[in-house]
Structure formats: C-alpha cells, structure tokens
Amino acid sequence: MTKEKNIIIIGARGYQFQYGGWETFVTELVKNNRDENIKFYIPNLTHDKSLHKQEKYTNGVHNPTIYCKDRDFVTMFVMTIKSTLYYMKYIKKHKLKNVIIYNLGCKVGPLYLFWRPILKLRKVKLIINPDGLEWKREKWAWWIKICFKISEMFYVMFTDHVICDAKAIQDYINSEYKIFKKPSTFIPYGAYFQEVKEKNKIADEIMKKYKIKKDQYYLIVGRFVPENNYETMIKEFMKSKTKKDLIIISNVEENNFYKYLKETTKFESDPRIKFIGTVYDSDALTYIRKNAYGYIHGHSAGGTNPSLVEALSITDLNLLFDVCYNKEVGESAAYYYTKEEGSLSKLINKVDKISKKEKEKLSELAKQRIIDVYNWPNIVEKHQEVFNDLLQ
C-alpha cells in the first residue's frame, strides 16, 4: 500500500493569493503536482479575527485561515509562529504520519529549540528554503540583521534538508554551516511563457494616463527598497542620452526612502521618469513587460528573484545588476552593470542603438534559460524527489 505524504508549507501568506513570490510558489507547487499521494497543507493569512482557524479545503489543499494583525513586516513572523503551533496540534489530533514541514524563509529559527524535540517525537521532517540572505538587506537596522542571521543558523541546525533557489545560496549554506553537515538541493524559482494579447484594457488605460508608448520605455518592477538599487538606476538613467521613458512599477509610498530619492536624484525634474505604482493584474503586467524596450533589474540581495525570471520569460532586452544571483539566472542572455558611476548610463546609451537581430538573439537566449532551468514542472518534480527521499 502506497503511503500518504503530508506536506505542510509555512511562510507564505496563503494558497492562491495574488501577492508575491512565495504565494506564487505554493500555488504552482500544488498546480503542477502529479503525485496523488501528496496532500498539501497551506494556511491562509487573514486580518479578519472572525475567520481565525476556520478550516477549509481548496482543490484538495487544507488551508485554514490564521488571523494576524496587520503590522507590516512583523505580520509574517506572527503568521509563521501561529501556523506552526496550529499544525503541531493538528498533527497530534489527527495522528498524521509521513509529515514534512516546509519552511519558506528564516523567520523564527530560535523557536525550534523548543519545537524540534516535539516534532521529532512525531517523526516530522523539516525542510528550510532560506530564500535570500535576509540579514544582508540594507533596509534592516543592525540589530534586526543580527536576529535574521541567528534565525538562519537555527533553521539550518534543526532542519533535515535545505532547498536553495540559487546555486550561490547553496554554496553559502554549505560553506557557512558545514559543521551541521546538512544535505542541500538547488531548486530555483520558476516562470511560464505567458500569452500576450494584442490589447489589454487595464494596461492601455495605464499607458494612456502616463503617456507611455510601446517599445519606447525601459521598465523596472520590484519592491521599493534600498537594496534594489533604485538610487543607482534613477541617477544613471537621468545621465543617459536616451529619449525613452523609465517606467517604475513598485509599491511606492511617500516614505523616508522616497523622500531621500527625491532629494538625491531630483527625478521630478526629468519628465522621462514615471512612477506608476503597483499593477496587480497579471495580464496587464505581462502586457506592459512585453511592450517595454528593455527591463532594468536592480536587485542585489536574495536568490533567484521572481521578477527577474518573469522578465527573462517575457522581455527581450534585460539589463541586470552585476551580482552572482543575477548572473546565475541571466548568464549570456542579458547585459550587466555595476554601481560604478557611468556603468548603467553608458550601457543604456549602448543598447539604445543595438540592432534588431542582436535583440532577438538575446531574447532567444533568455527564453532558453526558462526552458532549461526555470520551468515549473521541472521545479515541482525536483521538490517531489526531495519529499520522497525524506519520507522513505
């Protein structure tokens, strides 16, 4: 008799949420699953207290609602704690066998000093996917960075397997924590080749509002945080000679970082630079990506970045910040720039004049990277191999 495999995934905001990378990941993991013996458990975050611990099933996925107050980045720490405690009780109550708890991100590692012995008694296996190196992100205060680093160490110490979405992250884990001798597997983030329709009402309205013309703009998509190099990208774009626009799709708020950029770059004086806020409609975002002349990627921290993989699958021309994670993904399918003054502005001037043939070649190479490495069915199959090995 084939045994059931119970995979509890903690660290995302929920299953089938239109939000971010982890939410897309868990949805794709379920969608592309071909192992009928796997049962997924993915809690959904809610800010409605009346929905707390409501049990429901969606496409066979057990996804209870976990209530957490909306407290910015602290929310997901609380969500992780509540979800773990909920499922520790659930495992005991329902006498679940062959259980894996798959943690996304290193949020509350020290708590496993108390949780791990209990989970071991129930023969629960642990997987950690550290994502990027959260403790290196510029946005955090020094003491928060130390907390993240300690949390990362405890997760690796107590886990049974580490899944890394970039080879550079895997190398770091194997080197930094070699004393723990934890097995690790490189499994990247994925993307699809999305169909782009000739027209999209939402995108057309956005482009009309901001006077954006097809193939006449560079595009930035990403969280509005310092480590994504917005200062470098904006300053260098302003120095370039291009007549094209710079369209920035991000969760821009009138916060201290925005005010800092406004003061240091004086971007308001350049009519080419246009902040258009967030675009949550995936078809509209795909349309805007496809019709961009080029995509500029500034992420400097983390592993395989979802917005970069999506860009390679859609945009023809990609200009990436020169860091190991980005070079690992883009390889020869993209151009690279550094923080050095003049690096990006000169590159923009250069690619503004490249031939159609050269652009098509880069596009083909980018699409081949998705086919070879960053496709969801292959990624899910590799996860299933790890699940099977742990539950043998």
Secondary structure as the mmCIF struct_conf table of DSSP 4:
data_model
#
loop_
_struct_conf.conf_type_id
_struct_conf.id
_struct_conf.beg_label_comp_id
_struct_conf.beg_label_asym_id
_struct_conf.beg_label_seq_id
_struct_conf.end_label_comp_id
_struct_conf.end_label_asym_id
_struct_conf.end_label_seq_id
HELX_LH_PP_P HELX_LH_PP_P1 THR A 2 GLU A 4
STRN STRN1 LYS A 5 ILE A 10
BEND BEND1 GLY A 11 ARG A 13
TURN_TY1_P TURN_TY1_P1 TYR A 15 GLN A 16
BEND BEND2 GLN A 18 GLY A 20
HELX_RH_AL_P HELX_RH_AL_P1 GLY A 21 LYS A 31
TURN_TY1_P TURN_TY1_P2 ASN A 32 ASN A 32
TURN_TY1_P TURN_TY1_P3 GLU A 36 ASN A 37
STRN STRN2 ILE A 38 TYR A 41
STRN STRN3 ASN A 44 THR A 46
BEND BEND3 HIS A 47 HIS A 47
HELX_RH_3T_P HELX_RH_3T_P1 LYS A 49 LEU A 51
TURN_TY1_P TURN_TY1_P4 HIS A 52 LYS A 53
STRN STRN4 TYR A 57 THR A 58
TURN_TY1_P TURN_TY1_P5 ASN A 59 GLY A 60
STRN STRN5 VAL A 61 HIS A 62
STRN STRN6 THR A 65 TYR A 67
TURN_TY1_P TURN_TY1_P6 ASP A 72 PHE A 73
HELX_RH_AL_P HELX_RH_AL_P2 VAL A 74 HIS A 94
TURN_TY1_P TURN_TY1_P7 LYS A 95 LYS A 95
BEND BEND4 ASN A 98 ASN A 98
STRN STRN7 VAL A 99 LEU A 104
BEND BEND5 GLY A 105 GLY A 105
BEND BEND6 LYS A 107 LYS A 107
HELX_RH_3T_P HELX_RH_3T_P2 GLY A 109 LEU A 111
HELX_RH_AL_P HELX_RH_AL_P3 TYR A 112 LEU A 121
TURN_TY1_P TURN_TY1_P8 ARG A 122 LYS A 123
STRN STRN8 LYS A 125 ASN A 129
BEND BEND7 GLY A 132 GLY A 132
HELX_RH_3T_P HELX_RH_3T_P3 GLU A 134 LYS A 136
TURN_TY1_P TURN_TY1_P9 GLU A 138 LYS A 139
BEND BEND8 TRP A 140 TRP A 140
HELX_RH_AL_P HELX_RH_AL_P4 TRP A 142 PHE A 158
BEND BEND9 ASP A 160 ASP A 160
STRN STRN9 HIS A 161 CYS A 164
BEND BEND10 ASP A 165 ALA A 166
HELX_RH_AL_P HELX_RH_AL_P5 LYS A 167 GLU A 176
TURN_TY1_P TURN_TY1_P10 TYR A 177 TYR A 177
HELX_RH_3T_P HELX_RH_3T_P4 LYS A 178 PHE A 180
STRN STRN10 SER A 184 PHE A 186
STRN STRN11 ALA A 191 ALA A 191
BEND BEND11 GLU A 198 GLU A 198
HELX_RH_AL_P HELX_RH_AL_P6 LYS A 201 LYS A 209
TURN_TY1_P TURN_TY1_P11 TYR A 210 LYS A 211
TURN_TY1_P TURN_TY1_P12 LYS A 214 ASP A 215
BEND BEND12 GLN A 216 GLN A 216
STRN STRN12 TYR A 217 VAL A 221
BEND BEND13 GLY A 222 GLY A 222
HELX_RH_3T_P HELX_RH_3T_P5 PRO A 226 ASN A 228
HELX_RH_AL_P HELX_RH_AL_P7 TYR A 230 LYS A 239
BEND BEND14 SER A 240 SER A 240
BEND BEND15 LYS A 244 LYS A 244
STRN STRN13 ASP A 245 ILE A 249
BEND BEND16 SER A 250 SER A 250
BEND BEND17 GLU A 254 ASN A 255
HELX_RH_AL_P HELX_RH_AL_P8 ASN A 256 THR A 265
HELX_RH_3T_P HELX_RH_3T_P6 PHE A 267 SER A 269
TURN_TY1_P TURN_TY1_P13 PRO A 271 ARG A 272
STRN STRN14 ILE A 273 GLY A 277
HELX_RH_AL_P HELX_RH_AL_P9 SER A 282 LYS A 290
TURN_TY1_P TURN_TY1_P14 ASN A 291 ASN A 291
BEND BEND18 TYR A 293 TYR A 293
STRN STRN15 GLY A 294 HIS A 297
BEND BEND19 ALA A 301 THR A 304
HELX_RH_AL_P HELX_RH_AL_P10 PRO A 306 ILE A 314
BEND BEND20 ASP A 316 ASP A 316
STRN STRN16 ASN A 318 PHE A 321
BEND BEND21 VAL A 323 VAL A 323
HELX_RH_AL_P HELX_RH_AL_P11 CYS A 324 GLY A 330
HELX_RH_3T_P HELX_RH_3T_P7 GLU A 331 ALA A 333
BEND BEND22 ALA A 334 ALA A 334
STRN STRN17 TYR A 335 TYR A 337
BEND BEND23 LYS A 339 GLU A 340
TURN_TY1_P TURN_TY1_P15 GLU A 341 GLY A 342
HELX_RH_AL_P HELX_RH_AL_P12 SER A 343 VAL A 351
TURN_TY1_P TURN_TY1_P16 ASP A 352 LYS A 353
HELX_RH_AL_P HELX_RH_AL_P13 LYS A 356 ASP A 372
TURN_TY1_P TURN_TY1_P17 VAL A 373 VAL A 373
STRN STRN18 ASN A 375 ASN A 375
HELX_RH_AL_P HELX_RH_AL_P14 TRP A 376 LEU A 390
TURN_TY1_P TURN_TY1_P18 LEU A 391 LEU A 391
#
